[in-house]
Amino acid sequence: MVLIPYRKKLADIIEASQLDYTILRPDWFTNDNEVDYALTQKGEPETGTAISRKSIATFISTIIEKPELL
């Protein structure tokens, strides 16, 4: 995929910064009405599965409200 080298370079820049960050790496979006997601840490393989937009929105709201969950 064309974007993968750029995604890696951008992640490296963010990781080298002094920012407190979370990188979301969803692979394929669906419109399913479900909340189901998996967390992986740096260096762990991505699951490569589809994820609902609702799951992404729920996860983002959760980590904004409770960053200690990361």
C-alpha positions as CSV (number, residue, x, y, z in Angstrom):
1,M,0.0,0.0,0.0
2,V,1.3,3.5,-0.9
3,L,0.5,5.1,2.4
4,I,2.4,2.6,4.6
5,P,5.8,4.2,4.4
6,Y,4.3,7.6,5.1
7,R,2.3,6.2,8.1
8,K,5.5,4.7,9.5
9,K,7.5,8.0,9.1
10,L,4.7,10.0,10.7
11,A,4.5,7.6,13.6
12,D,8.2,7.8,14.1
13,I,8.0,11.6,14.3
14,I,5.2,11.5,16.8
15,E,7.0,8.9,18.9
16,A,10.2,11.0,19.0
17,S,8.2,14.1,20.2
18,Q,7.4,15.1,23.8
19,L,3.7,14.6,23.1
20,D,1.5,12.2,25.0
21,Y,-0.1,10.4,22.1
22,T,-2.2,7.5,20.9
23,I,-2.0,6.2,17.4
24,L,-5.2,4.7,16.0
25,R,-4.6,2.2,13.2
26,P,-8.0,1.0,12.0
27,D,-7.8,-1.1,8.8
28,W,-11.3,-1.2,7.3
29,F,-14.4,0.7,8.4
30,T,-17.9,-0.7,8.5
31,N,-21.3,0.9,9.2
32,D,-22.2,-1.9,11.6
33,N,-24.1,-0.9,14.8
34,E,-21.6,-2.6,17.2
35,V,-18.8,-1.6,19.6
36,D,-16.0,-4.1,19.4
37,Y,-12.3,-3.2,19.2
38,A,-8.9,-4.6,20.1
39,L,-6.0,-2.7,21.6
40,T,-2.4,-3.5,20.6
41,Q,0.8,-2.0,21.9
42,K,3.7,-0.8,19.9
43,G,5.5,-3.7,18.2
44,E,2.5,-6.1,18.4
45,P,0.9,-7.2,15.1
46,E,-2.2,-5.4,14.0
47,T,-5.3,-7.6,13.8
48,G,-6.1,-6.5,10.3
49,T,-9.9,-6.8,10.8
50,A,-12.8,-4.5,10.0
51,I,-14.0,-2.1,12.6
52,S,-17.3,-0.2,12.9
53,R,-17.2,3.6,12.8
54,K,-19.2,3.4,16.0
55,S,-16.4,1.4,17.6
56,I,-13.8,4.0,16.6
57,A,-16.0,6.9,18.0
58,T,-16.6,5.0,21.2
59,F,-12.9,4.3,21.7
60,I,-11.9,7.9,21.1
61,S,-14.6,9.2,23.5
62,T,-13.5,6.7,26.1
63,I,-9.8,7.6,26.0
64,I,-10.6,11.3,26.1
65,E,-12.7,10.9,29.2
66,K,-10.5,8.2,30.9
67,P,-6.9,8.4,29.5
68,E,-5.7,6.2,32.4
69,L,-7.3,3.2,30.6
70,L,-4.4,3.3,28.1
